[in-house]
Amino acid sequence: MRARFDTLFGRLFGVLLLAIILAHLLAFAWFHHYGPPPPPPPPAFSEGMDRQRPPMDPRFENRPRPWFGGPLVPLTFQFVTLIIAAWYGAKLLSRPIQRLSDAAERLSENLDSAPLDESGPREARQAAYTFNLMQKRIIEQVQQRSRMLGAVSHDLRTPLSRLKLRLEQIEDDNLQGQMRQDLDDMISMLDATLTYLHEQRASEAGQWMDVQALVESLSENAQDQGADVQASGHCAPLQVQPMALRSCINNLLDNALRYAGQALITLEDNREQLVIRVIDHGPGIAADKREAVFEPFFRLEGSRNRNSGGVGLGMTIAREAVERLGGQLSLEETPGGGLTAVIRLPRT
């Protein structure tokens, strides 16, 4: 019997059944105590016959009928009881789903979040066990990928470095330059891919940060390297993941400098959100291509020369960094020509 009520269905059915039984028992007791008034006396059979009144039920003799003796009170009790039972039943149904939803949200932010408590009805325990098993397997896969990335980084860099040394033995300067460029491109692609995969698995705690100081610092660093970068606008501190935000703005800034040779970073702050714009007046991107550039390894040009557009991961890293902050990254056309990357970060 206990096993039957260990399920969510059994508990919900038991609660509703108990509420219905209690409501009906009260109604029966109420009407038994405050029964209907005695029936009227029967009519006389003849005019000369004395009318005799039947004896009154001793339960109702000399007892005034109270105002609450009607059906109002038991029906109200039934109504309230069923409402409470329905509320509690809905809570029983929604509680495991809410626990799963909260755990999934924590898992999306941090793979090392605490596992679900495997308690409650049998269905809830089974769902929690399955969720914890899924989390464990995801962590194992991420750890395995990290080990694989470390091996790939070590195993590929070593032969590439040896190849660069052996290039010095090639007498043809033109061929040597072309092969050195190919090797440099391979190393750049390897570095960009490892950085992208690292950004995907990185978990960083949020903290309050002076975003205006960050933007001004990035602008000054770029100016020190001879780039034409300006910053304008003001904003209050915002709770962010510092490394993720820095990575995002850096990638957008590098993209603007690569194609336009100059960039302007503006800040627009209000109660709901902080808007950061990275503006350039370069060739821009066609409207039908602006979403495609966020795909990994997507490039607008055929060449894979880093000087003409990198390896196609900068915009992907930038958008994923913004999404980890709960924000949005979109591309717009700059008035007068060019491209504007717009970062919207919510103030929560």
N, C-alpha and C positions, 0 to 999 in steps of 0.2 A: 504493500500500500504506500509506503513512504517513497518508493522509487517512482510511483506514478505522479506524485506531486513534486518531484524533483525537477520536472520540466517546466518551461515557461508556460506551455499550454495548460498543464495541470494546475499551476498556481493561479493563473488567470481564471480558469474555469471554477476553481474552488472559491475564489473571492466573490465572483459573481453569483455562484450558487448559494453561498452563505448569505449574501445580501438579500437575495430574493426570498430565501426561507425566513430570515428574520423579519423582513417587511410583511410577509403574509402572516406569520405567527402573531405579530402585533395587531394586524388588522382583525384577525379572528378573535383574539382576546378582547380587543376594544369593542367589537360588535356584540360579543357574548356578554360583556359587562353592561354596555349601554345598548341593549337590544331594542328592537322596534317596539313602539307602543302597543298596548293590547288592542285586539280587533274590536270594532264597534259591536254592540249587542245586536243579536238577530232581530228582525222585525217580528211583531206579534202575529200569531196565526189568526186571531180574531179580535174584534173590538172588545169583546168581553173578557178576553183572557189577559190575565195579569202579565205584564212584561217582567221577565226575570233577567237580571244581568248576570252573566257568567262570572264566576269568581276570578279575581285578578291574580295574576302570577305574583307570588310573594316577592319576587326580585324587583318588581316595579311598583309595588304597593307603597303609597305615601312617599315616593321618591321623585323629586322634581327632575326633569330632564335638563342637564346642563347645556350651555351653549356649545360646548365643545364635544358633545356626545354624538354629533353627526359624523359623516364620513370625511370631513375636512382634515382632521388631525391624522388619522391613519394613512390617508392618501398623500398628505404632505410628507409624512415620515417615509413612505415608500419612495416618493420622488427624490428626497434628499439622500436616502440610502443608496439608491441606484446611481445617483450622480457621483457620490463619494466612491462607490465601487468602480464606476467607469473611469474616474480620475486616477484611482490607484492602479487599475488595470493598464491604462495608457502609460502610466509611469513605469510599470513593470516591463512593458514592451519597449519603451524608448530608452530605458537606462542602459542596457547592453549596447545598443546602437550608438548612444552618445559616448560610451566608454571607448568603443572602437574608433569613433570619429576623432576623439581627443588623442588617442594613442597614435593614429595615423598622422595627425598634424604634428605631433611631437617627433615622430619618426622622420617626417619630411624635413624637419629642421635639424635633427641630430640623430644619426644612426645609433649612437650609444645611449639613447634615452632608456629609462627604466622599462622593463617588460610589463605587460599587463598582468594584473592580479587575476589568477585563474580561480574565481569564486563565482557564486550565484547559481542560477539554474543550469541544467545540463547543457542546453544550447549555448548559454553564455560562456560556460567553462570550455566547451569545445571550440567556440570562436576565438576565445582568448589564447587557447593552446595553439591553434593554427596560426594566429597572428604572431605569437612569440616565435614559433618555428620559422615563419617567413622572415622575421627580423633577423634571426640568427643566421639564416642562409644568406641573406643580403649582406650582412657584415662579413661573413666568410668569403663571399664573392668579391667584395670590395678589397678585403685584405689580400686575397689571391691576385687581384688585378694590380694592387700596389707592388706586390713582390715581382710580378711580371714586368711592370713598368721599370722597376729598378734594374732588373736583369737586362731589359731591352736597352735602357740608357747606357749601361756599362758595356754591354756586348757590342753595340753599334758604334759607340764613340771610339772604342779602341781601334777597330779596323779602319774607320774613317780617318783617324789621326795618322795611322801608318800610311794610308794612301796619299795624304797630303805631303808627308815626308818623301815618299817615293816619286812624287811629281817633279822634284828637283832634278831627277836623273833624265827627264825628258828634254831633249835638246831643242825641239820645236817650240819656240816661245808662244806662238799662236795656239797650238794644241794644249800646251801647258796651262795657258790662261783660261781656256775653255773648260778644261777638266777641273781646274781649281774653282771656277765659278760653280760648276755642277756640284762639287763637294760642299762648297759653302751653302748652296741651296739645300742640299740634303741635311746638313747640320741644322740649318735654320728651321726646316720643316720638322725635324726631330725635336728641337727645343720648343717650338710652338705647340706641337702635339702633346708633349709631356706637360707643358704649362696648362693647356686646355683640360687635360684629364685631371691634373692636380686641382684646378679650380672647381671641377665637378665634384670631387670628393672632399674638398676642404670644408671644415665646419668651424665657424668663427662665432664667438659670442658677441651680441650686440652691446654697444656702449655709446654714451653721449659723446658727440664729436663736433668740433667747430668746423663745419663744412666750408665756410668762407675762408678760413685760414688754410685749409687743404687746397682749395682752388687757387688761392693766391700763391701758395708755395709751388704748386705744379707750374703755374705760369712763370714764376721767377726762375725756376730750374730750366725751363725751356728757353727763356731769354738768355740765360747764362751760356747756353749752347748755341746761341746765334739764331734761334727761331723767333718768328714774329708772332707772339702770343700775348693777348691782352685779357684782362679779367675785369668784370664790373658787377655791381649789385651787392646786396647785403642779405644776410639771413641769420636767424637764431640757431643755436646748436640743435642737432637732430640725433636721435638714437639710430645708429647704423652699425654695420659691420665694416670697420675702417679699411681693412685690406681689400674687401670686395669693392667698396666704393672707389678706392684709389685705383684699383685695377681697371674698373669700368671707365673712369674719366681718362686714364692714361691711354687706353686703347682707342677711345674716340679722338683724343688729341693727336695721337700718332697718325691716325687715319686722315684727319684733316690736314696735318702738315705734309703728309706724303703726297696728297693730291692737289692741295691748294697752296702750300708753302706758308700759310698763315692761318690763325684761328682766333676766335673771340669766345670766351666763356662768360656767360651771364647767369646771374642768380635772381630768381623771382620767388619770394617767400610770402605765404599767407597761412591762415589757420588750418586749412585742410591739407596742404601739400607744399613741398619745396620743388620748384622746377629749375633744372639746370640745363642750359642750352650750350652746345658746342657748335659754333657757327663758322662756316668757311664759305669762300666764294670761288670754289674750284669748279670742275666740270659737272658736279652733281650726279644724281642717279635717277634714271627714269622711274616714274611712279609705279610701273608694273614690276620693277626689279627691287623695290625697297624692302620688301619682306624676304625676298630670296637671299639677300646678302647676309641674313642672320643664320643661314644654314651652314653647318661646318664644311669647310673647304670649298665653299662657293666663291667663285671669282668672276668678275665682269670681263676680264681680259683672259686670253688664252695663255699668256706667258706666266711662268711660275717664278720669275725673277723677283726677289724681295723688293728691289727698288721700284718695281712697277705695281706692286700691290700685295706683297706678302704671300702667305700661304692660305689665306681665307679663313682665319680663325679669330681675328681681332674682334669683329662685330659679334660673333657668337659668344665669346667670353664676356664681352660687355653686357649683352642682354641677360645672360644667365646670372651675372653678378647683380644686376638690378632686380631681377626676379627674386633672388635670395633675400633682398631687402624689402620685398613686398611691393616694389614699384613697377613702372613700365618704361620701356625704351622704344621710341619710334623715330622715324626719319621723315623730315619735311623739306620742302624746297625753300631755299633762302631767297627772300625778296631781292631781285636783281640778279639772281643766278647763284648756284652753289647748293650746298647741303647743310641742313641743320639737324643735329642729333638732339632729341629732347628726352631728358630723364625726369620722370615724375615720381617723387618719393612721398608717400603719405606720412602725415603727422598723426601718430596714434598714441 
